[in-house]
Amino acid sequence: ATSAQTTGNQVQMVIARSNVPPAGTPQATKLRYVNFTSGFPQEYFSYITPITFGHNSAAGANGVAAYAFFPPYVPEGFTSPGRPQIAFDQNNNRLAQPEIRQRPNMAALDGANTTFFPGASQDSQQDADNFPNFFGTSAAAPHAAAIAALVLESRGGPGSLTPLQVRGVLEGNAFPHDLDPYFAQAVGAVGSSFVTITANADLGSAANVTSTIDRNVFQVSLTGVGSLTQLIFNPQGTAATGGNTTEPSRTNPGMTSGPGLVFDRRAPNIGFPFTLGNLRGIEAANVTHTLSNPAPAPADPANQFFTLRIDVADGALVTGEGFNFGIDRDEADSFGPINPPNPNLGGAVGGNSADLLGANVLIPEGRLAPGGMTIGGTISGSGTFSTVFVNSVGQGYSPLDGFGFINAQAAAAPSAEPSPSPSVSPSPSVSPSPSPSVSPSPSVSPTPSASPSPSASSTPSASPTPSASPTPNPSPSPARAQNLSTRVLVQTGDEQGIAGFIITGNSAKRTIVRAIGPSLSQNGVQGPLADPVLQLFDSGGRPLMENDNWRDTQEDEIKQTGIPPTQDAEAAIVVTLDPGNYTAVIGGKGEMSGLALAEVYDLDSGGGARLGNISTRGFVQTGPNVIIGGFILGAGEGNSRIVLRGIGPSLARFGISNPLVDPTLQLRDGDGALLFTNDDWQDDSAQAAEISSSGLAPEDERESAIAASLKPGTYTAILAGRNDGTGIGIVEMFAPR
């Protein structure tokens, strides 16, 4: 039954069951609605909920997201998030498991010149000519098709590649992009106290202003001792420290352009003043705000400011408490969705996507534009901190723009080989969240032992004593993942050990990848893999290196790392890798089977790159044959936020015939002490909220996840099946940023 209550121009829609379904019968648990008018939801919505539908969701189709031809280089506000769920077959029979398709697949440019739309009114001010410009996903899709034609031409013409191979080339030759769209996060630390600030908001469009007036965009919480008394967004008060990092500084006739975001306090539908949202253990009267550092023209200096300061009464916000708030954000330039600028709105518009708060990628350079909006703060009784909003930027799948904006030059280059289709790729990147990676740990039993550290910096060091200076001090750098490993039962076919990892950052990283088997017997492991074979692939599924016995190749280089395998039959590869996704596949020589350990070590813990987003797929059995993943956090002094996931049921949509039906997770420290356990990720409402806000919520309610703040040290994650269930599963560790 549906009822509606109307107050003014607001409508409340309530949907309720009209009966109590008999026990054991299928029940509806999800609702999706798409609004084609200028209205917008006030509550119970998500910015990344699947919206795309129709013909681009068909099997074999290629969904295309849109990027404007000018900065900032993020998907257009009208691009619809994907991963549509197909619940019925073509004969209207319900599928045993809904099929969730990866749509969109890729992104391409819109806004190019066209002669289709006549009149100067259709011309964009962002280019120097007078030709009309054509925007929309309906403009981006033909651009993707044109690149596909160039790909075929470079390979020999029509028929030289299959459709799946063409898709593989386009997906495998995309620029790095934001892997957690519409989300940015900053963590400020003082000693053992942490302030977490997250932002969830889309770019919006002319018909969707939800992110402008959402009072829960920013979410602030405290963990630790003391009380939060002050937050300052962009304390420096400059464009360079305000976010929107890809926007260059330039001057056009009659208008200017520059980086940075400004806060707009004007009335809703023009701006949106500072407004408190949901409160957790704090009274609204204890929170006040001040705007300062007026933005120069073309912004409205009386209403648009670079700096937002929030003051909280001493003792009013302690550990476990927090508040949400909203305020309009605008790009500090004259280029936005209203073009030319409406004099009633001012020239600074269109900056509400949370992605603009952190770093982004320059196109066509393909490199990271570092930085982001800075935040300072004070924790009473502890000290001050300084931090910055960050995005998860890399290569992999995102539900907003697929595998990212196609690099046409790379895709059409004759040397670019077609990537394998997802059904045959060795990559374990089967979850739709930021690409997985390898989760190896030297732990070889459910009770983990101390892992060998590749460097002394993995030993935790004391946190610095906070300064009493009123100027926020740099926060302790979070610990980095230095060693990632997983013990897995290696069989054949789908049940090989498949481990993926990501190098994040803006520089190359030297690593060693190891496949350990026979030496596990020294730790009491029964049935080790006698002769492992190791293969390393890039994000497009192209083989990079292979090794059977580690002394066969690179023996001296492997010895110099200080951690060569102890058995000649074990495999290892030393390689320097650019930022991106990589997959290590462990098989048994001559189709042997047995327990093996997949490991990745960071051989240069400094620099601008790090290990992150690690996952391993394997066959989960019982007893000692569960999947055991471990990691070492080091090279930093502060705690790091990590998310662990145990994936099983959702693998069915990727053609896995025997997925782990109900995975469970345990997290243990280096002494084997149990820190966290989880069966179904929604069991704990607080954990579920944090996991959802991170953009890493599992697709199936039976899958498990843990969010935790961990100090430097050694940890082990154990993936098993509830009630001794067995099947193929994935254990993932999303590493500190």
C-alpha positions in Angstrom: 0.0 0.0 0.0 1.2 3.5 -0.7 0.1 6.7 1.0 1.3 10.3 0.4 1.2 13.3 2.7 1.8 16.7 1.1 3.0 19.8 2.9 3.5 22.7 0.6 5.6 21.4 -2.3 7.1 18.4 -0.3 5.7 14.9 -0.6 6.3 12.1 1.8 6.1 8.7 0.2 5.7 5.6 2.4 5.8 2.0 1.1 4.7 -0.8 3.5 3.9 -4.5 3.2 0.2 -5.3 2.9 0.6 -8.7 4.4 3.0 -10.9 6.3 4.7 -13.3 3.8 4.8 -17.0 4.8 8.1 -18.1 6.3 10.6 -19.2 3.8 9.0 -17.3 0.8 11.0 -14.7 -1.1 10.6 -11.2 0.3 11.4 -7.8 -1.2 14.3 -6.2 0.7 15.3 -3.3 -1.6 13.6 -0.4 -3.3 14.9 1.7 -6.1 13.3 4.8 -7.6 14.4 7.1 -10.3 13.1 10.7 -10.4 12.9 12.3 -13.8 11.7 15.7 -12.6 13.5 18.5 -10.8 12.6 17.1 -7.4 15.2 15.6 -5.0 15.1 13.2 -2.0 15.4 14.5 1.5 16.2 11.3 3.3 16.9 7.5 2.7 19.0 7.9 -0.4 22.6 7.1 -1.4 24.8 9.0 -3.9 26.2 5.8 -5.3 23.0 3.7 -5.5 22.7 1.9 -8.9 20.6 4.1 -11.2 21.7 3.1 -14.7 19.1 0.9 -16.5 17.8 0.1 -19.9 19.6 -1.0 -23.1 23.1 -0.2 -21.8 22.6 -2.8 -19.1 22.0 -5.6 -21.7 24.4 -8.5 -21.8 27.3 -7.7 -24.1 26.6 -3.9 -24.2 29.1 -1.3 -23.3 27.9 1.4 -20.9 29.8 4.7 -21.2 30.1 7.5 -18.6 30.8 11.1 -19.5 33.7 13.5 -18.7 33.7 17.1 -19.7 36.6 18.3 -21.9 37.6 20.8 -19.2 38.7 20.5 -15.6 38.0 19.3 -13.0 38.3 15.9 -14.5 35.6 14.0 -12.7 32.5 12.3 -14.2 29.6 14.6 -15.2 26.8 15.2 -12.7 24.3 13.4 -14.9 26.4 10.2 -15.2 24.4 7.5 -13.5 26.1 5.0 -11.1 25.9 1.5 -12.2 26.1 -2.2 -11.3 22.5 -2.9 -12.3 21.0 -6.0 -10.8 19.3 -8.4 -13.2 16.8 -10.5 -11.2 14.9 -12.3 -14.0 15.8 -14.1 -17.2 14.4 -13.2 -20.7 11.4 -15.4 -19.9 10.6 -13.6 -16.7 11.8 -16.5 -14.5 13.5 -15.4 -11.3 17.3 -16.1 -11.3 18.6 -18.2 -8.3 21.1 -15.4 -7.7 20.6 -11.9 -9.2 23.2 -11.1 -11.9 25.0 -7.8 -11.1 26.6 -6.4 -14.2 29.6 -4.1 -14.5 28.0 -1.0 -16.0 29.2 1.4 -17.0 32.3 -0.2 -18.5 34.3 2.9 -19.3 34.2 6.7 -19.7 34.8 9.0 -22.7 34.6 12.7 -23.4 31.5 14.9 -24.0 31.2 18.6 -24.8 33.0 18.4 -28.1 32.1 20.7 -31.0 29.2 19.8 -33.1 27.2 21.2 -36.0 24.1 19.3 -34.9 22.9 22.0 -32.4 22.7 25.4 -34.2 23.1 28.8 -32.5 25.7 30.5 -30.4 23.6 29.8 -27.3 24.8 26.2 -27.4 28.5 27.2 -27.4 30.5 26.6 -24.2 32.6 29.3 -22.8 35.3 26.8 -21.9 36.6 26.7 -25.5 37.9 29.5 -27.7 35.7 28.8 -30.7 32.1 29.6 -31.5 30.9 26.1 -32.5 28.1 24.6 -30.4 29.1 21.9 -27.9 27.3 18.6 -27.4 27.1 17.3 -23.7 25.7 14.1 -22.3 26.4 10.4 -22.1 24.8 10.2 -25.6 27.8 12.3 -26.7 30.4 10.3 -24.8 29.3 6.9 -26.2 30.0 7.9 -29.8 33.5 9.0 -28.7 34.1 5.6 -27.1 32.9 3.9 -30.3 35.3 6.1 -32.4 38.2 5.0 -30.2 37.1 1.4 -30.7 37.2 1.9 -34.4 40.8 3.2 -34.1 41.6 0.2 -32.1 40.4 -2.1 -34.8 42.2 -0.1 -37.5 45.5 -0.4 -35.6 45.1 -4.2 -35.3 44.3 -4.8 -39.0 40.7 -3.7 -39.6 37.2 -5.2 -39.0 37.2 -8.6 -37.5 40.8 -8.5 -36.2 39.5 -8.5 -32.6 36.4 -9.9 -31.0 34.0 -7.5 -29.2 35.2 -8.8 -25.9 38.8 -8.1 -26.9 37.9 -4.6 -28.0 36.3 -4.0 -24.6 39.4 -5.4 -22.9 41.6 -2.9 -24.8 39.4 0.1 -23.9 39.1 -1.0 -20.2 42.8 -1.8 -19.9 44.0 1.5 -21.4 42.2 4.0 -19.1 43.7 6.8 -17.1 43.9 6.3 -13.3 40.7 7.6 -11.7 38.8 7.9 -8.4 38.0 4.4 -7.0 35.7 5.6 -4.2 33.5 8.1 -6.1 31.5 10.7 -4.3 33.6 10.1 -1.2 36.6 11.7 0.4 38.1 11.3 3.9 40.5 13.0 6.3 41.9 11.7 9.5 43.6 13.9 12.1 45.6 12.3 14.9 47.0 13.5 18.2 48.6 10.7 20.1 46.0 8.0 20.5 43.1 10.3 19.6 41.7 10.4 16.1 39.2 12.8 14.4 37.6 11.3 11.2 36.0 13.7 8.7 34.2 12.1 5.7 32.3 13.7 2.9 29.6 12.0 0.7 28.2 14.1 -2.2 27.8 13.9 -5.9 28.5 16.7 -8.4 24.8 17.4 -9.0 23.2 18.7 -12.1 20.6 21.3 -13.2 17.8 18.9 -12.1 19.6 17.5 -9.1 20.6 19.8 -6.2 20.5 17.1 -3.5 24.2 17.4 -2.7 23.9 21.2 -2.3 21.2 21.1 0.4 22.2 17.8 2.1 22.8 18.6 5.8 24.7 15.3 6.2 27.4 15.7 3.6 30.2 16.1 6.2 30.4 13.5 9.0 32.7 14.3 12.0 33.6 11.8 14.7 36.1 11.4 17.5 37.9 8.3 18.8 40.3 8.4 21.8 40.8 10.7 24.8 39.9 14.3 25.2 37.2 16.3 23.4 37.1 17.9 20.0 36.9 21.7 20.3 37.7 23.0 16.9 37.9 22.2 13.2 39.2 24.6 10.5 38.6 23.7 6.9 41.3 25.3 4.8 43.0 27.3 7.6 45.4 28.8 5.1 42.5 30.4 3.3 44.0 30.0 -0.2 42.8 28.5 -3.4 45.8 26.2 -3.5 44.8 24.5 -0.2 41.0 24.4 -0.9 40.7 21.3 -3.1 39.8 21.1 -6.8 43.4 20.3 -7.6 43.1 19.9 -11.4 41.8 23.4 -12.2 44.6 25.5 -13.6 45.0 29.2 -13.0 44.3 31.3 -16.1 42.6 34.4 -17.3 40.0 34.6 -20.1 38.5 37.8 -21.5 35.9 38.9 -18.9 36.4 36.0 -16.5 39.1 34.3 -14.4 39.7 30.7 -13.4 41.6 29.1 -10.6 41.8 26.1 -8.3 40.1 25.8 -4.9 36.6 25.5 -3.4 34.7 28.1 -1.6 31.8 27.8 1.0 28.6 29.6 -0.1 26.3 30.7 2.8 23.5 32.0 0.6 19.9 30.7 0.7 19.1 27.2 -0.7 18.9 26.8 -4.5 21.6 29.6 -4.7 23.9 28.4 -2.0 23.3 26.6 1.3 24.2 28.0 4.7 26.0 25.9 7.3 23.3 23.5 8.7 23.7 20.8 11.2 22.4 17.3 10.4 22.4 14.1 12.4 23.9 14.4 15.9 25.5 11.6 17.9 25.8 12.4 21.6 26.1 16.2 21.2 23.7 19.1 21.5 23.3 21.5 18.5 23.8 24.5 20.9 27.4 23.3 21.5 28.4 23.7 17.8 29.0 27.2 16.2 30.7 28.2 13.0 32.5 31.1 11.3 33.3 31.8 7.7 36.4 33.9 6.7 38.8 34.6 3.9 36.4 36.0 1.2 36.9 34.6 -2.2 37.8 37.1 -5.0 35.8 37.7 -8.1 34.1 36.1 -9.9 32.9 34.7 -6.6 30.6 36.8 -4.3 33.0 38.0 -1.6 30.1 38.9 0.7 28.8 35.3 0.8 31.5 32.9 -0.6 34.6 32.1 1.6 37.6 29.9 1.5 37.7 29.1 5.2 35.1 27.5 7.5 35.8 27.3 11.3 33.7 25.1 13.6 33.9 25.6 17.3 32.7 22.9 19.8 32.1 23.5 23.5 34.9 21.9 25.6 33.8 18.5 26.8 30.7 18.4 24.5 32.1 15.9 21.9 34.1 13.0 23.3 35.0 9.5 22.0 32.2 7.7 20.1 30.3 11.0 19.5 30.0 13.2 16.4 27.9 15.4 14.2 27.0 15.9 10.5 26.6 19.1 8.7 26.1 20.5 5.2 27.2 23.7 3.4 27.3 24.5 -0.3 30.7 24.2 -2.0 31.6 26.0 -5.2 34.5 26.0 -7.6 36.5 29.2 -7.2 36.2 30.2 -10.8 33.6 31.3 -13.4 33.3 27.9 -15.0 30.5 25.7 -13.8 27.2 24.1 -14.9 25.6 27.6 -15.3 27.4 29.1 -18.2 27.8 32.0 -18.8 27.6 32.8 -15.1 24.2 33.9 -13.9 24.7 37.3 -12.2 22.1 36.3 -9.6 24.2 33.3 -8.6 27.7 34.7 -9.0 30.4 33.0 -11.0 31.6 30.5 -8.4 29.3 27.5 -8.8 29.4 23.7 -9.2 31.8 22.3 -6.7 29.7 20.0 -4.6 31.2 16.6 -5.5 33.1 15.2 -2.5 35.7 14.0 -5.0 36.8 17.6 -5.5 38.0 17.8 -1.9 40.9 15.5 -2.5 43.4 14.8 -5.2 42.4 14.0 -8.8 44.0 13.1 -12.1 45.2 15.4 -14.9 44.0 14.5 -18.4 45.7 14.0 -20.9 48.9 13.8 -18.8 47.5 10.9 -16.8 49.3 11.9 -13.6 48.0 12.7 -10.2 47.3 16.3 -9.2 48.2 15.9 -5.5 46.8 17.9 -2.6 43.3 18.5 -1.4 41.5 20.7 1.1 43.4 21.0 4.3 41.9 20.7 7.8 43.3 21.8 11.1 41.8 21.1 14.5 42.2 20.9 18.3 41.5 18.0 20.7 41.2 19.4 24.2 43.7 17.7 26.5 45.7 16.3 23.6 46.8 19.0 21.2 46.4 20.2 17.6 46.5 18.4 14.3 46.6 19.1 10.6 45.4 16.8 7.8 44.1 16.8 4.3 41.2 15.2 2.4 42.3 12.2 0.3 40.7 10.2 -2.5 41.5 6.6 -3.4 43.0 7.1 -6.9 44.3 4.3 -9.0 43.4 1.8 -11.7 40.4 -0.5 -11.4 36.7 -0.6 -11.5 34.3 2.0 -10.2 30.5 1.9 -10.4 30.5 5.5 -11.5 32.8 5.5 -14.6 33.7 1.8 -15.0 37.5 1.3 -15.6 37.9 5.1 -16.2 38.4 7.6 -18.9 39.8 5.9 -22.0 43.3 6.9 -23.0 42.8 6.9 -26.8 46.4 7.2 -27.7 47.4 4.2 -25.6 44.4 2.1 -26.7 44.9 2.7 -30.4 48.7 2.2 -30.3 49.5 -0.9 -32.4 51.6 -2.3 -29.5 48.7 -2.4 -27.1 47.5 -6.0 -26.8 43.9 -6.8 -26.2 43.2 -7.5 -22.6 41.4 -10.8 -21.8 37.7 -10.6 -21.1 36.7 -10.5 -17.4 35.6 -14.1 -17.6 39.1 -15.4 -18.4 41.2 -12.8 -16.6 43.4 -14.1 -13.8 42.7 -11.0 -11.8 40.6 -11.5 -8.6 39.1 -8.1 -9.1 35.6 -9.4 -8.9 34.2 -7.0 -6.4 32.9 -3.7 -7.6 34.6 -1.6 -5.0 38.0 -0.1 -5.4 40.2 -2.8 -7.1 41.3 -5.6 -4.9 44.9 -6.4 -4.2 47.0 -9.1 -2.6 46.6 -9.9 1.0 49.5 -12.0 1.9 50.8 -12.6 5.4 53.6 -14.8 6.7 51.2 -16.3 9.2 50.8 -20.0 8.6 48.3 -21.1 11.1 45.0 -19.7 12.5 47.1 -18.5 15.4 49.4 -16.2 13.7 53.1 -16.1 14.4 55.4 -13.1 14.2 56.0 -12.2 10.5 59.4 -11.5 9.2 59.7 -7.8 8.6 61.5 -6.6 5.5 62.7 -3.5 7.3 63.3 -2.3 10.9 60.8 0.5 10.4 58.0 -1.9 10.8 58.6 -1.8 14.6 56.1 0.7 16.1 57.7 3.9 17.4 56.3 6.2 20.1 53.9 8.8 19.1 55.2 12.4 19.2 54.2 14.6 22.1 51.7 17.1 20.7 52.7 20.7 20.7 50.8 23.4 22.5 51.2 25.7 19.5 47.9 27.2 18.3 48.9 26.4 14.8 47.9 22.9 13.8 50.9 20.5 13.7 51.4 17.9 11.1 49.7 14.7 12.3 51.7 11.5 12.8 51.9 9.8 9.4 49.7 6.7 9.3 51.4 3.3 9.2 51.9 1.8 5.8 51.4 -1.7 4.6 54.9 -3.2 4.3 54.2 -6.8 3.8 51.0 -8.4 2.5 50.5 -12.2 2.3 47.9 -14.9 2.2 48.0 -18.6 2.8 45.7 -20.4 0.4 44.9 -23.9 -0.8 46.1 -24.1 -4.4 44.3 -26.4 -6.7 43.7 -26.1 -10.5 41.5 -24.0 -12.7 39.3 -21.6 -10.7 40.8 -22.9 -7.5 44.4 -21.7 -8.1 45.7 -19.1 -5.7 44.9 -15.7 -7.2 46.2 -12.7 -5.4 45.9 -9.1 -6.5 47.5 -5.9 -5.2 47.6 -2.3 -6.0 50.5 0.2 -5.9 49.0 3.6 -5.1 50.7 7.0 -5.2 52.6 8.9 -7.8 55.9 7.0 -8.2 57.2 3.5 -8.9 57.8 1.0 -6.1 60.3 -1.8 -5.8 58.8 -5.0 -4.6 59.4 -8.7 -4.2 56.6 -11.2 -4.8 57.1 -14.7 -3.4 55.3 -18.0 -3.7 56.1 -20.2 -0.7 55.2 -23.9 -0.5 57.6 -26.6 0.7 59.1 -24.6 3.6 55.7 -24.4 5.2 56.2 -27.9 6.5 58.8 -26.5 8.9 55.9 -24.7 10.6 53.8 -27.9 11.0 51.6 -27.3 7.9 50.3 -30.5 6.5 50.1 -30.8 2.7 52.2 -27.9 1.5 52.4 -27.1 -2.3 55.6 -29.0 -3.2 56.6 -26.9 -6.3 54.8 -23.5 -6.7 54.9 -21.6 -10.0 54.4 -17.8 -9.8 53.0 -15.6 -12.6 52.6 -11.7 -12.4 50.1 -9.9 -14.6 49.3 -6.2 -15.1 45.9 -4.6 -14.9 45.1 -5.6 -18.5 45.8 -9.2 -17.8 49.2 -9.0 -19.7 51.9 -11.3 -18.3 54.9 -9.4 -16.9 57.1 -12.0 -15.3 57.1 -15.7 -14.4 59.2 -17.9 -12.1 59.3 -21.5 -11.2 62.4 -21.9 -9.0 63.7 -18.7 -7.6 67.4 -19.5 -8.2 66.7 -19.9 -12.0 66.5 -16.1 -12.5 67.3 -13.0 -10.4 69.1 -15.1 -7.8 71.6 -12.4 -6.8 68.9 -9.7 -6.8 66.6 -11.8 -4.7 69.4 -12.5 -2.2 70.1 -8.8 -1.9 66.6 -8.2 -0.6 67.5 -10.2 2.6 64.4 -12.4 2.3 65.1 -15.0 -0.3 62.9 -18.2 -0.1 64.5 -21.0 1.9 63.7 -23.8 -0.5 65.0 -23.9 -4.1 61.6 -25.1 -5.4 59.8 -21.9 -4.2 59.3 -18.9 -6.5 60.1 -15.2 -6.3 60.1 -12.1 -8.5 61.8 -8.8 -7.8 60.3 -6.0 -9.8 59.8 -2.2 -9.8 56.1 -1.4 -10.5 54.4 1.8 -11.5 51.2 2.7 -9.7 48.3 0.4 -10.7 46.7 -3.1 -10.3 48.7 -6.3 -10.4 47.8 -9.9 -10.1 49.9 -12.8 -8.9 48.7 -16.3 -9.8 50.1 -19.3 -7.9 49.7 -22.7 -9.5 51.4 -26.1 -8.8 53.9 -27.4 -11.3 52.4 -30.3 -13.2 49.0 -29.4 -11.7 50.1 -30.2 -8.2 47.9 -29.0 -5.3 48.6 -28.0 -1.7 48.8 -25.1 0.7 50.9 -22.1 -0.4 51.8 -18.6 0.8 51.5 -15.6 -1.6 53.6 -12.7 -0.4 54.3 -9.1 -1.5 57.0 -7.1 0.3 57.6 -3.3 0.0 61.4 -3.0 -0.5 61.5 0.8 -0.3 59.0 1.9 2.4 59.6 5.6 1.7 58.6 7.6 -1.4 55.3 8.6 -2.9 53.9 5.1 -3.5 52.6 2.3 -1.2 51.0 -1.1 -1.1 47.3 -1.0 -0.7 43.9 -2.7 -1.5 44.9 -6.3 -1.2 42.9 -9.4 -1.9 43.3 -13.1 -2.5 40.8 -15.6 -4.0 41.0 -19.2 -3.2 39.1 -22.4 -2.2 38.0 -22.2 1.5 37.8 -25.5 3.3 37.8 -26.2 7.0 40.4 -26.5 9.8 43.8 -25.5 8.6 42.6 -25.1 5.0 40.8 -21.8 5.5 42.3 -18.7 3.9 44.6 -16.8 6.2 45.7 -13.3 5.2 48.2 -11.2 7.0 49.8 -7.8 6.8 52.4 -5.7 8.5 51.8 -2.1 9.2 54.9 0.0 9.6 56.8 3.1 8.3 54.6 5.4 10.3 53.7 6.4 13.8 50.0 6.9 13.8 47.1 4.5 13.6 45.7 3.6 10.2 42.1 2.9 9.2 41.7 -0.4 7.4 38.7 -2.3 6.1 38.7 -6.1 5.8 36.1 -8.0 3.7 35.2 -11.6 3.3 33.4 -12.1 -0.1 31.6 -15.2 -1.2 28.0 -15.2 -2.5 28.4 -12.3 -4.9 31.1 -14.3 -6.8 28.3 -16.3 -8.4 27.6 -13.5 -10.9 31.1 -13.9 -12.2 30.5 -17.5 -13.2 32.0 -19.0 -10.0 30.0 -22.2 -9.6 30.8 -22.9 -6.0 31.2 -19.7 -4.1 31.5 -19.7 -0.3 27.9 -19.2 0.7 28.3 -17.6 4.2 31.8 -16.3 4.9 33.1 -15.3 8.3 36.0 -13.1 9.3 38.4 -12.9 12.2 41.1 -10.2 12.8 44.0 -11.2 15.2 47.1 -9.3 16.3 50.7 -10.5 16.2 50.2 -12.4 19.4 47.2 -14.3 18.1 44.8 -12.4 20.2 41.3 -12.0 18.7 40.6 -8.3 18.0 37.4 -8.4 15.9 35.1 -11.0 14.4 32.2 -10.7 12.0 29.7 -13.0 10.3 27.2 -10.8 8.4 28.6 -7.3 7.8 25.3 -5.5 8.8 25.1 -7.2 12.2 26.8 -4.3 14.0 25.0 -1.0 13.0 28.0 1.2 13.9 30.4 -0.9 11.9 27.9 -1.2 9.0 27.6 2.6 8.9 31.4 3.1 8.8 31.8 0.4 6.1 29.1 1.9 4.0 30.5 5.4 4.3 33.8 4.1 3.1 32.2 2.9 -0.2 33.3 -0.7 0.6 30.0 -2.3 1.6 29.8 -5.9 0.4 27.1 -6.6 -2.1 25.5 -9.5 -0.2 24.3 -9.2 3.4 25.8 -12.6 4.1 29.3 -11.4 3.4 31.5 -10.1 6.2 33.5 -6.9 6.8 35.5 -5.3 9.6 36.6 -1.6 9.9 39.3 -0.9 12.4 42.0 1.6 13.5 45.3 -0.3 13.9 48.6 0.7 15.3 51.8 -0.4 13.5 52.4 -4.1 13.9 51.5 -7.5 12.5 48.0 -8.7 11.9 46.2 -11.7 10.5 42.7 -12.0 8.9 41.1 -15.5 8.7 38.4 -16.2 6.2 36.2 -19.3 6.9 32.7 -20.6 6.1 30.0 -20.5 8.7 29.1 -23.9 10.1 32.2 -25.3 8.3 30.9 -24.2 4.9 33.3 -24.5 1.9 33.7 -22.8 -1.5 35.6 -20.1 -3.3 36.0 -16.9 -1.4 38.0 -13.6 -1.4 39.6 -12.1 1.6 40.4 -8.3 1.1 42.4 -5.8 3.1 41.9 -2.2 2.0 45.2 -0.6 3.2 45.8 2.7 4.8 45.8 5.9 2.7 
